[in-house]
Amino acid sequence: MDHLAKALTEDIPTGNFGGQRPTAWTPAEQAQHLADLTAALDAIDAEKRRARQAGPGVPDAA
């Protein structure tokens, strides 16, 4: 049997691969997660604005 034929006859793994499926988030959890992500992105944006206002120096990675 060649390699392709062997690969095509192997079982395809299915399942949860070692862990439980995550449960659905409640609306309150979703709102908190969104607030956390928004705050983190706002902090990154504010830092980039401060760096641009500070003038030339170490160039932005972005």
MMTF fields as JSON, N, C-alpha, C and O atoms, coordinates in Angstrom:
{
  "mmtfVersion": "1.0.0",
  "mmtfProducer": "UNKNOWN",
  "numBonds": 247,
  "numAtoms": 248,
  "numGroups": 62,
  "numChains": 1,
  "numModels": 1,
  "chainsPerModel": [1],
  "groupsPerChain": [62],
  "chainIdList": ["A"],
  "bondAtomList": [4, 2, 8, 6, 12, 10, 16, 14, 20, 18, 24, 22, 28, 26, 32, 30, 36, 34, 40, 38, 44, 42, 48, 46, 52, 50, 56, 54, 60, 58, 64, 62, 68, 66, 72, 70, 76, 74, 80, 78, 84, 82, 88, 86, 92, 90, 96, 94, 100, 98, 104, 102, 108, 106, 112, 110, 116, 114, 120, 118, 124, 122, 128, 126, 132, 130, 136, 134, 140, 138, 144, 142, 148, 146, 152, 150, 156, 154, 160, 158, 164, 162, 168, 166, 172, 170, 176, 174, 180, 178, 184, 182, 188, 186, 192, 190, 196, 194, 200, 198, 204, 202, 208, 206, 212, 210, 216, 214, 220, 218, 224, 222, 228, 226, 232, 230, 236, 234, 240, 238, 244, 242],
  "bondOrderList": [1, 1, 1, 1, 1, 1, 1, 1, 1, 1, 1, 1, 1, 1, 1, 1, 1, 1, 1, 1, 1, 1, 1, 1, 1, 1, 1, 1, 1, 1, 1, 1, 1, 1, 1, 1, 1, 1, 1, 1, 1, 1, 1, 1, 1, 1, 1, 1, 1, 1, 1, 1, 1, 1, 1, 1, 1, 1, 1, 1, 1],
  "groupList": [{"groupName": "MET", "atomNameList": ["N", "CA", "C", "O"], "elementList": ["N", "C", "C", "O"], "formalChargeList": [0, 0, 0, 0], "bondAtomList": [1, 0, 2, 1, 3, 2], "bondOrderList": [1, 1, 2], "singleLetterCode": "M", "chemCompType": "L-PEPTIDE LINKING"}, {"groupName": "ASP", "atomNameList": ["N", "CA", "C", "O"], "elementList": ["N", "C", "C", "O"], "formalChargeList": [0, 0, 0, 0], "bondAtomList": [1, 0, 2, 1, 3, 2], "bondOrderList": [1, 1, 2], "singleLetterCode": "D", "chemCompType": "L-PEPTIDE LINKING"}, {"groupName": "HIS", "atomNameList": ["N", "CA", "C", "O"], "elementList": ["N", "C", "C", "O"], "formalChargeList": [0, 0, 0, 0], "bondAtomList": [1, 0, 2, 1, 3, 2], "bondOrderList": [1, 1, 2], "singleLetterCode": "H", "chemCompType": "L-PEPTIDE LINKING"}, {"groupName": "LEU", "atomNameList": ["N", "CA", "C", "O"], "elementList": ["N", "C", "C", "O"], "formalChargeList": [0, 0, 0, 0], "bondAtomList": [1, 0, 2, 1, 3, 2], "bondOrderList": [1, 1, 2], "singleLetterCode": "L", "chemCompType": "L-PEPTIDE LINKING"}, {"groupName": "ALA", "atomNameList": ["N", "CA", "C", "O"], "elementList": ["N", "C", "C", "O"], "formalChargeList": [0, 0, 0, 0], "bondAtomList": [1, 0, 2, 1, 3, 2], "bondOrderList": [1, 1, 2], "singleLetterCode": "A", "chemCompType": "L-PEPTIDE LINKING"}, {"groupName": "LYS", "atomNameList": ["N", "CA", "C", "O"], "elementList": ["N", "C", "C", "O"], "formalChargeList": [0, 0, 0, 0], "bondAtomList": [1, 0, 2, 1, 3, 2], "bondOrderList": [1, 1, 2], "singleLetterCode": "K", "chemCompType": "L-PEPTIDE LINKING"}, {"groupName": "THR", "atomNameList": ["N", "CA", "C", "O"], "elementList": ["N", "C", "C", "O"], "formalChargeList": [0, 0, 0, 0], "bondAtomList": [1, 0, 2, 1, 3, 2], "bondOrderList": [1, 1, 2], "singleLetterCode": "T", "chemCompType": "L-PEPTIDE LINKING"}, {"groupName": "GLU", "atomNameList": ["N", "CA", "C", "O"], "elementList": ["N", "C", "C", "O"], "formalChargeList": [0, 0, 0, 0], "bondAtomList": [1, 0, 2, 1, 3, 2], "bondOrderList": [1, 1, 2], "singleLetterCode": "E", "chemCompType": "L-PEPTIDE LINKING"}, {"groupName": "ILE", "atomNameList": ["N", "CA", "C", "O"], "elementList": ["N", "C", "C", "O"], "formalChargeList": [0, 0, 0, 0], "bondAtomList": [1, 0, 2, 1, 3, 2], "bondOrderList": [1, 1, 2], "singleLetterCode": "I", "chemCompType": "L-PEPTIDE LINKING"}, {"groupName": "PRO", "atomNameList": ["N", "CA", "C", "O"], "elementList": ["N", "C", "C", "O"], "formalChargeList": [0, 0, 0, 0], "bondAtomList": [1, 0, 2, 1, 3, 2], "bondOrderList": [1, 1, 2], "singleLetterCode": "P", "chemCompType": "L-PEPTIDE LINKING"}, {"groupName": "GLY", "atomNameList": ["N", "CA", "C", "O"], "elementList": ["N", "C", "C", "O"], "formalChargeList": [0, 0, 0, 0], "bondAtomList": [1, 0, 2, 1, 3, 2], "bondOrderList": [1, 1, 2], "singleLetterCode": "G", "chemCompType": "PEPTIDE LINKING"}, {"groupName": "ASN", "atomNameList": ["N", "CA", "C", "O"], "elementList": ["N", "C", "C", "O"], "formalChargeList": [0, 0, 0, 0], "bondAtomList": [1, 0, 2, 1, 3, 2], "bondOrderList": [1, 1, 2], "singleLetterCode": "N", "chemCompType": "L-PEPTIDE LINKING"}, {"groupName": "PHE", "atomNameList": ["N", "CA", "C", "O"], "elementList": ["N", "C", "C", "O"], "formalChargeList": [0, 0, 0, 0], "bondAtomList": [1, 0, 2, 1, 3, 2], "bondOrderList": [1, 1, 2], "singleLetterCode": "F", "chemCompType": "L-PEPTIDE LINKING"}, {"groupName": "GLN", "atomNameList": ["N", "CA", "C", "O"], "elementList": ["N", "C", "C", "O"], "formalChargeList": [0, 0, 0, 0], "bondAtomList": [1, 0, 2, 1, 3, 2], "bondOrderList": [1, 1, 2], "singleLetterCode": "Q", "chemCompType": "L-PEPTIDE LINKING"}, {"groupName": "ARG", "atomNameList": ["N", "CA", "C", "O"], "elementList": ["N", "C", "C", "O"], "formalChargeList": [0, 0, 0, 0], "bondAtomList": [1, 0, 2, 1, 3, 2], "bondOrderList": [1, 1, 2], "singleLetterCode": "R", "chemCompType": "L-PEPTIDE LINKING"}, {"groupName": "TRP", "atomNameList": ["N", "CA", "C", "O"], "elementList": ["N", "C", "C", "O"], "formalChargeList": [0, 0, 0, 0], "bondAtomList": [1, 0, 2, 1, 3, 2], "bondOrderList": [1, 1, 2], "singleLetterCode": "W", "chemCompType": "L-PEPTIDE LINKING"}, {"groupName": "VAL", "atomNameList": ["N", "CA", "C", "O"], "elementList": ["N", "C", "C", "O"], "formalChargeList": [0, 0, 0, 0], "bondAtomList": [1, 0, 2, 1, 3, 2], "bondOrderList": [1, 1, 2], "singleLetterCode": "V", "chemCompType": "L-PEPTIDE LINKING"}],
  "groupTypeList": [0, 1, 2, 3, 4, 5, 4, 3, 6, 7, 1, 8, 9, 6, 10, 11, 12, 10, 10, 13, 14, 9, 6, 4, 15, 6, 9, 4, 7, 13, 4, 13, 2, 3, 4, 1, 3, 6, 4, 4, 3, 1, 4, 8, 1, 4, 7, 5, 14, 14, 4, 14, 13, 4, 10, 9, 10, 16, 9, 1, 4, 4],
  "groupIdList": [1, 2, 3, 4, 5, 6, 7, 8, 9, 10, 11, 12, 13, 14, 15, 16, 17, 18, 19, 20, 21, 22, 23, 24, 25, 26, 27, 28, 29, 30, 31, 32, 33, 34, 35, 36, 37, 38, 39, 40, 41, 42, 43, 44, 45, 46, 47, 48, 49, 50, 51, 52, 53, 54, 55, 56, 57, 58, 59, 60, 61, 62],
  "secStructList": [7, 7, 2, 2, 2, 2, 2, 2, 2, 1, 7, 7, 7, 7, 1, 7, 6, 6, 1, 7, 7, 7, 7, 7, 7, 7, 2, 2, 2, 2, 2, 2, 2, 2, 2, 2, 2, 2, 2, 2, 2, 2, 2, 2, 2, 2, 2, 2, 2, 2, 2, 2, 2, 2, 7, 1, 1, 1, 7, 7, 7, 7],
  "xCoordList": [0.858, 0.0, 0.902, 1.834, 0.621, 1.434, 0.999, -0.003, 1.759, 1.516, 0.154, -0.514, -0.267, -1.554, -2.686, -3.598, -2.652, -3.709, -3.768, -4.854, -2.607, -2.578, -3.195, -3.976, -2.846, -3.382, -4.893, -5.601, -5.385, -6.822, -7.621, -8.825, -6.988, -7.711, -7.63, -8.319, -6.795, -6.669, -7.912, -8.596, -8.174, -9.292, -8.995, -7.863, -10.014, -9.892, -10.275, -11.38, -9.388, -9.719, -10.862, -10.904, -11.757, -12.861, -12.983, -12.437, -13.664, -13.868, -13.436, -13.229, -13.304, -12.994, -11.514, -11.122, -10.691, -9.251, -8.802, -8.04, -9.286, -8.761, -9.461, -8.998, -10.522, -11.187, -12.669, -13.154, -13.355, -14.782, -14.999, -14.159, -16.111, -16.457, -16.754, -17.344, -16.35, -16.663, -18.166, -18.868, -18.635, -20.051, -20.283, -19.366, -21.504, -21.852, -21.765, -22.104, -21.313, -21.197, -22.566, -23.412, -22.761, -23.994, -23.875, -22.767, -24.977, -24.892, -24.008, -23.301, -24.042, -23.201, -21.722, -20.896, -21.378, -19.991, -19.521, -18.391, -20.395, -20.052, -19.806, -18.856, -20.667, -20.515, -19.202, -18.513, -18.854, -17.615, -16.403, -15.432, -16.468, -15.364, -15.187, -14.063, -16.275, -16.2, -15.617, -14.791, -16.033, -15.505, -14.001, -13.248, -13.567, -12.143, -11.331, -10.276, -11.832, -11.123, -11.078, -10.05, -12.191, -12.251, -11.273, -10.58, -11.21, -10.275, -8.826, -8.0, -8.525, -7.16, -6.799, -5.695, -7.718, -7.449, -7.337, -6.501, -8.169, -8.08, -6.734, -6.157, -6.234, -4.931, -3.816, -2.884, -3.907, -2.905, -2.956, -1.92, -4.174, -4.318, -3.78, -3.108, -4.068, -3.596, -2.07, -1.452, -1.468, -0.008, 0.6, 1.618, -0.013, 0.485, 0.349, 1.24, -0.774, -0.943, 0.125, 0.698, 0.385, 1.409, 2.779, 3.556, 3.07, 4.363, 4.497, 5.565, 3.409, 3.456, 3.62, 4.345, 2.947, 3.023, 4.389, 4.817, 5.08, 6.39, 7.431, 8.498, 7.134, 8.04, 8.909, 8.672, 9.926, 10.772, 11.539, 11.845, 11.814, 12.537, 12.608, 12.966, 12.275, 12.249, 11.006, 9.905, 11.143, 9.984, 8.961, 9.288, 7.722, 6.601, 6.811, 7.341, 6.403, 6.48, 5.379, 5.506, 4.299, 3.153, 3.28, 2.381],
  "yCoordList": [-1.178, 0.0, 1.239, 1.332, 2.192, 3.408, 4.382, 4.161, 5.451, 6.395, 7.075, 7.263, 7.446, 8.105, 7.174, 7.575, 5.953, 4.995, 4.749, 4.645, 4.655, 4.446, 5.636, 5.455, 6.855, 8.051, 8.14, 8.558, 7.745, 7.831, 6.788, 6.96, 5.724, 4.685, 4.872, 4.171, 5.81, 6.021, 6.703, 7.463, 6.408, 7.058, 8.538, 8.928, 9.345, 10.779, 11.037, 10.689, 11.636, 11.866, 12.864, 13.891, 12.551, 13.457, 13.539, 12.698, 14.499, 14.625, 15.982, 16.916, 16.066, 17.36, 17.52, 18.557, 16.548, 16.63, 17.06, 18.014, 16.345, 16.52, 17.52, 17.767, 18.094, 19.057, 19.148, 18.712, 19.712, 19.928, 21.07, 21.959, 21.034, 22.156, 23.367, 23.238, 24.524, 25.709, 25.958, 25.686, 26.47, 26.794, 28.16, 28.973, 28.394, 29.689, 30.772, 30.539, 31.948, 33.05, 33.661, 33.719, 34.105, 34.834, 36.235, 36.682, 36.927, 38.306, 39.196, 40.065, 38.987, 39.783, 39.475, 40.387, 38.204, 37.824, 38.402, 38.874, 38.359, 38.926, 40.422, 40.946, 41.111, 42.554, 42.879, 43.83, 42.094, 42.331, 42.078, 42.834, 41.011, 40.689, 41.811, 42.226, 42.288, 43.386, 44.63, 45.315, 44.931, 46.097, 45.948, 46.909, 44.751, 44.503, 44.678, 45.313, 44.108, 44.226, 45.673, 46.143, 46.371, 47.765, 48.611, 49.459, 48.389, 49.134, 48.852, 49.764, 47.6, 47.25, 47.905, 48.426, 47.881, 48.511, 50.022, 50.644, 50.618, 52.058, 52.434, 53.462, 51.603, 51.871, 51.791, 52.594, 50.844, 50.725, 51.949, 52.51, 52.362, 53.547, 54.792, 55.607, 54.95, 56.117, 56.131, 57.185, 54.972, 54.887, 55.258, 55.947, 54.809, 55.16, 56.654, 57.264, 57.261, 58.706, 59.474, 60.442, 59.026, 59.689, 59.572, 60.526, 58.417, 58.213, 59.104, 59.661, 59.241, 60.102, 61.562, 62.308, 61.978, 63.36, 63.682, 64.836, 62.668, 62.882, 63.204, 63.735, 62.892, 63.227, 62.057, 60.921, 62.347, 61.275, 60.596, 61.192, 59.389, 58.582, 57.183, 56.972, 56.248, 54.857, 54.694, 54.993, 54.233, 54.11, 53.1, 52.133, 53.372, 52.473, 51.128, 51.082, 50.042, 48.727, 48.573, 47.779, 49.325, 49.183, 49.944, 49.913],
  "zCoordList": [0.0, 0.0, 0.0, 0.8, -0.904, -0.946, 0.15, 0.83, 0.31, 1.405, 1.301, 2.318, 0.1, -0.072, 0.302, 1.025, -0.167, 0.153, 1.657, 2.228, 2.299, 3.739, 4.467, 5.401, 4.044, 4.693, 4.527, 5.444, 3.354, 3.101, 3.874, 4.063, 4.319, 5.054, 6.566, 7.307, 7.041, 8.482, 9.041, 8.357, 10.294, 10.971, 11.151, 11.434, 10.984, 11.217, 12.67, 13.084, 13.442, 14.845, 14.997, 14.32, 15.869, 16.177, 17.69, 18.404, 18.162, 19.601, 20.092, 19.317, 21.417, 22.005, 22.326, 22.86, 22.027, 22.161, 23.56, 23.719, 24.555, 25.897, 26.775, 27.889, 26.349, 27.217, 26.928, 25.884, 27.863, 27.671, 26.688, 26.554, 26.021, 25.16, 26.031, 27.103, 25.577, 26.373, 26.394, 25.421, 27.498, 27.593, 26.97, 26.859, 26.571, 25.982, 27.052, 28.212, 26.656, 27.592, 27.84, 26.948, 29.04, 29.352, 28.766, 28.468, 28.597, 28.102, 28.985, 28.474, 30.285, 31.187, 30.961, 30.969, 30.762, 30.49, 29.151, 29.033, 28.153, 26.849, 26.961, 26.38, 27.713, 27.879, 28.602, 28.233, 29.629, 30.354, 29.463, 29.491, 28.674, 27.765, 26.735, 26.454, 26.189, 25.228, 25.879, 25.274, 27.1, 27.806, 28.053, 27.895, 28.437, 28.672, 27.386, 27.392, 26.283, 25.006, 24.53, 24.043, 24.673, 24.253, 25.057, 24.495, 26.365, 27.212, 26.809, 26.765, 26.518, 26.113, 24.784, 24.628, 23.834, 22.529, 22.667, 22.011, 23.512, 23.739, 24.346, 23.994, 25.257, 25.877, 24.835, 24.862, 23.933, 22.87, 21.966, 21.611, 21.594, 20.746, 21.436, 20.803, 22.727, 23.464, 23.525, 23.381, 23.734, 23.78, 22.427, 22.374, 21.343, 20.008, 19.755, 19.163, 20.203, 20.035, 20.814, 20.314, 22.053, 22.863, 22.202, 22.205, 21.642, 20.985, 19.759, 19.507, 18.992, 17.81, 18.209, 17.55, 19.291, 19.741, 20.321, 20.297, 20.843, 21.442, 20.371, 20.681, 19.15, 18.07, 17.667, 18.076, 16.853, 16.349, 17.49, 18.523, 17.256, 18.23, 17.685, 16.526, 18.5, 18.044, 17.173, 17.634, 15.933, 15.042, 15.563, 16.251, 15.201, 15.508, 14.813, 13.703, 15.452, 14.815, 13.783, 12.851, 13.941, 13.049, 11.817, 10.977]
}
